[in-house]
């Protein structure tokens, strides 16, 4: 992936010098996590925070890979 598409650029850019927010990867992972938590009982164990975090990042990486095609 190129730097432009690998999730390292800001999700909501303002200024390169002033920016300190989420990367695209972090924003996608956050959205995936929100969806998983909102789904409630459809996930194996909603109390397993580490597993939910891992799956969120996996989904974010998959989206970034698809978008870079």
C-alpha positions as CSV (number, residue, x, y, z in Angstrom):
1,X,0.0,0.0,0.0
2,X,1.1,3.5,-0.6
3,X,1.3,6.1,2.3
4,X,-1.8,7.7,1.0
5,X,-3.8,4.4,1.3
6,X,-2.3,2.6,4.2
7,X,-4.4,4.3,6.9
8,X,-1.7,6.5,8.2
9,X,-3.2,9.8,6.9
10,X,-5.6,11.7,9.1
11,X,-9.3,10.7,8.8
12,X,-10.4,14.4,9.3
13,X,-7.4,16.5,8.1
14,X,-7.1,20.1,9.1
15,X,-3.4,21.1,9.0
16,X,-0.4,18.9,8.9
17,X,1.3,20.9,11.6
18,X,-1.7,21.0,13.9
19,X,-3.2,17.6,13.3
20,X,-3.2,15.2,16.2
21,X,-6.4,13.2,15.6
22,X,-7.4,9.8,14.3
23,X,-5.8,8.2,11.3
24,X,-8.1,6.6,8.7
25,X,-7.3,3.2,10.1
26,X,-8.2,4.3,13.6
27,X,-11.5,5.9,12.4
28,X,-12.4,2.7,10.5
29,X,-11.6,0.5,13.5
30,X,-13.7,2.8,15.7
31,X,-16.7,2.5,13.4
32,X,-16.3,-1.3,13.2
33,X,-16.1,-1.5,17.0
34,X,-19.2,0.7,17.4
35,X,-21.1,-1.6,15.0
36,X,-20.0,-4.7,16.9
37,X,-21.0,-3.3,20.2
38,X,-24.3,-2.1,18.8
39,X,-25.1,-5.5,17.5
40,X,-25.0,-6.8,21.1
41,X,-25.6,-10.5,21.3
42,X,-24.6,-11.4,17.8
43,X,-20.9,-11.5,18.7
44,X,-19.6,-14.4,20.6
45,X,-18.8,-12.6,23.8
46,X,-19.4,-8.8,24.0
47,X,-17.5,-8.7,27.2
48,X,-14.3,-9.8,25.6
49,X,-12.8,-6.4,24.9
50,X,-9.5,-7.6,23.5
51,X,-11.3,-9.8,20.9
52,X,-13.6,-6.9,19.9
53,X,-10.6,-4.6,19.5
54,X,-8.7,-7.2,17.5
55,X,-11.7,-7.8,15.2
56,X,-12.2,-4.1,14.8
57,X,-8.6,-3.6,13.6
58,X,-8.9,-6.6,11.2
59,X,-12.0,-5.1,9.6
60,X,-10.3,-1.7,9.3
61,X,-7.3,-3.2,7.6
62,X,-9.5,-5.2,5.3
63,X,-11.3,-2.0,4.3
64,X,-8.1,-0.1,3.7
65,X,-6.8,-3.0,1.6
66,X,-9.9,-3.0,-0.5
67,X,-9.9,0.7,-0.9
68,X,-6.3,0.7,-2.2
69,X,-7.2,-1.6,-5.1
